[in-house]
Amino acid sequence: MPSWQRLGVLLLLAAMLGFILGPFLWQVITALKPTAELGQLPPLLPSRPTGQHFSTVLGTPGFLRVFLNSVVVAGGTVLLVFLLSVPAAYALAKLGLRGRNPILALLLCLSMFPPIANVAPLYLLFIRLGIRDSLLAVVLAHSVYTLPFAVWILTNFFQEIPDDLYRAARVDGCSRLGVLRHIVLPLAVPGMLSVGLLVFVFSWNEFLYALTLTASESARTLPVAISLFPGVHEIPWGEIAAAAVLATLPTVLLMFIFQRRIISGLTAGAVKG
Amino acid sequence: MLWRERIGRYGYLAPAALFAASIALVPILVTFWLSFHRQMPIFGISRFVGLENYRFLLEDARFWNALGNTAYFAAFSVVLELGLGLTFALLLNRQFRGRAVARALVLIPWAVPNVVAARFWEWVYNADFGVLNYLLGIKINWLGDPLWALHAAILADVWKTTPFVVLLLLAGLQVIPEELYQAARIDGANAWQLFRHITLPLLKPVILLVLLFRTMDAARIFDLIFVLTGGGPANETETLVVYAYKLLYRTLQFGYGSTLSVAAFLFILALSLAYLHQLRRAWELRG
């Protein structure tokens, strides 16, 4: 390749990374700036980086509470989705159900509804049940939203496990539940990890359900808290930046650690067809 | 087959089916039902009004404005995401040192919550201390100027969702057999011809799938706009879902708010059906 072409590619790569990382890095820099320097440019970089905004945010009891809420909601959603989707996908992939294809088609349709389509009745229903403004309400909404997708992907993963294995175990006297536990689940661990990660990230990031189904700090998730951040008197840019960076850390870390699993989950079915 | 046997098998499916029916399917039907009512639970108002809400919808200038904004937002952001995503994917598909790191870094915005992404960009766009104005050496009120606000939101959305596009396109690029390129090169094809006659046609099904996912997502945009501009200035950035949210939870009109939800839902459904039709044709052509 001629050198001018190589230079062009290099410049494009630099521009791409600049665009992708720029806003994120700018937020990190902002979070490290002393308050006095937030309202002036230049300098771009803080004269002396400070951890003051981070410690203020971490020292606010409300922030930790909300952070923990998000962990519970995302974790609870993953758990509930697994509890419901694993048996369903097992039935669809291995138990030879009649009406399997219509069920899968219905699933695909159901995975397309936007949250606005069911958020108002859910809100009214949860008020009546007395669970509005609870973590449970958010978990239920997040679970039902991700369930069709989880069943769909898991069915694909379970189908890749040879039917012969299933039949052999059954002939040997293993019950259906036994086959699920001892054969299907161990073989499907990578696929389940993909699904679990995607559900976790979705729940961590989701906003409309979390905003409408909660009212107080005791049930609020991180995105809702961050959307409500502006202070009473002046806008605390440094603290907002620190909170925003902290809210991003868990999912970005998960993404770096489990990059392969997340990619295979996102592209499952999409590319293979 | 014994009936117990059959029940046993369907028993694995039952919990998920019941859950999906009670928390998704029935509530969606209730939304339709509510849309035919004048419903304000706080004041104890609830009565059937037939198609009254829909008649009002057609005359509601704010609805048409929101529909226009949503269509504009979806069209522009998806086109930009596809163009940029294709460029990035082709770049990252080349061999170079540090490719694995670059691929990982590019995915960062995907993992950032929409609300947080909105906060990032709000600060970049800030009229007084924003780094964008500083770098460009100008002074534009990006989020407060009716001309710029929707475009600013589009750019923020492009930043947040291009990684997803890159990811799918990269996966699509990796399954194109290298031999096709070699054979074409031997026949004297140049880089543009390789792209035009091999990459693009073989990538078409993935591109359509990306378009489907992204358009559906962009058409229901809420959080990014809600935090960036709240729909302002003067409703210039108000989308269907933002408007529906305000009707439902600010003015507590559950009847007309549901009518708007239905409109948003049907709009998204129509878009996805159109794409699915195209997608099926593309798969059939490929055989």
Interface residues (C-beta under 8 A of the other chain):
Chain A: V9 L12 L13 M16 L17 F19 I20 L21 G22 P23 F24 W26 Q27 T30 L38 G39 Q40 L41 P42 L44 L83 L84 S85 P87 A88 Y90 A91 L92 L95 G96 L97 I103 L110 M112 F113 P114 P115 I116 A117 N118 V119 A120 P121 L122 Y123 L124 L125 L140 A141 S143 V144 Y145 L147 P148 V151 R176 V201 W204 N205 F207 L208 T212 L222 P223 V224 I226 S227 F229 W237 I240 A241 A244 A247 T248 T251 V252 L254 M255 F256 Q259 I263 L266 T267 A270 V271 K272 G273
Chain B: G8 R9 Y10 Y12 L13 P15 A16 A17 F19 A20 I23 A24 L25 V26 P27 I28 V30 T31 L34 P41 T87 F88 L91 R94 F96 A102 A104 L105 V106 L107 I108 P109 W110 A111 V112 P113 N114 V115 V116 A117 A118 R119 F120 W121 W123 V124 D128 F129 V131 Y134 W159 T162 P163 F164 L167 L168 A171 G172 V175 P205 V206 L209 M216 A219 R220 F222 D223 F226 V227 L240 V241 A244 Y245 L248 Y249 F254 G257 S258 S261 V262 A264 F265 I268 L269 S272 W283
